[in-house]
Amino acid sequence: MPIPYRATVSRPCHDPATCYGALGLKHAVDYFIDAGFMVDDYYAGDATRENIVKSLEEKDPILFFMVGHGSKSVTTCQNLEKLFWVCNCKELSGRVVYTLSCLCGKELGPDIIEKDGWCYIGYNYVFGWVQVKPGDPLDDRYARGFYEAVLEILYSLADGLTTGEAYKRSIDKWNYWIDYWSRQDDILASLVLAWMISDRDHQVLIGDENARVAIPVLPATLIPATLPLMIIGGVIAANEVGKITR
């Protein structure tokens, strides 16, 4: 049975789209590690099918997420090596899966669930974004909103939300940025809007909307500021807990 608080990640880097996407997903990798997850993160040349399948089989993580080029039935890793495809995705059985990959939500996503995957989130059309500054998309004025919506899914899962809640929070983030760009006087605003609306409308969740990969995080604001928290071997002041915020 897949193990909570474990994740395997594929972040190939062999062209601008995958390299920028890999930099974007690095924020999620770091977030999961900070949340206490054991993460096998395969980047660039290490993002091979052999390495990823070995990690899934030996570490048995509850979560697999990735960036990579794809089609309706196939997603890929480094140098376009086929990673998972229809009728060859049994390694994802029992897991929550997120693919930042074009079109996979059409056939591969449903097949993952038919092969006993727990929940799949991805896209059933081309995933596109606008970026003018090379590098991390969060550092680019145009790309930032796209990746905030993507990362919201993964951050929410790390915080213990259900897949359905994570999906909803991502849609809310898309809507925030769509509203923002609808009010901007920018030569690229219409292009950004077109792709944001397309990505939002073609983001799909298939499978169990109540799946979780972690225990829900208790908001620190719910803890009275003067109440100490008893722990084995001592006491930690509640006002210190207040510092642990997202």
GIZIZI-V613258 format. One record per pair of residues at least 24 apart in sequence whose C-alpha atoms are under 6 Angstrom apart, sorted by the first residue. I is the first residue (numbers start at 1). J is the second residue. Records with the same first field share a line. If there is no record, write none. Layout:
I: J, J
This chain:
2: 60, 61, 62
3: 60, 61, 62
4: 62, 213
5: 37, 214
6: 37, 38, 39, 61, 62
7: 39, 61, 63, 64
8: 39, 40, 64
9: 41, 42, 64, 65, 66
10: 42, 47, 66
11: 42, 43, 66, 67
12: 43, 44, 47, 77, 78
13: 44
14: 79
18: 68
20: 135, 136
23: 136
24: 136, 137
32: 158
47: 77, 78
48: 77, 78
49: 83
62: 95
63: 95, 96, 97
64: 97
65: 97, 98, 99
66: 99, 100
67: 100, 101
68: 101
69: 101
70: 101, 102
71: 102, 103, 104
72: 103, 104, 106, 107
73: 104, 107, 108
92: 117
93: 117
94: 118
96: 120
98: 122
102: 126, 127
119: 206, 207, 208
120: 205, 206
121: 204, 205
122: 203, 204
123: 202, 203, 204
124: 202
125: 202
127: 199
145: 177
149: 173, 174
159: 216, 217
160: 214, 215, 216
161: 216
162: 210, 211, 212
163: 209, 210, 211
164: 209
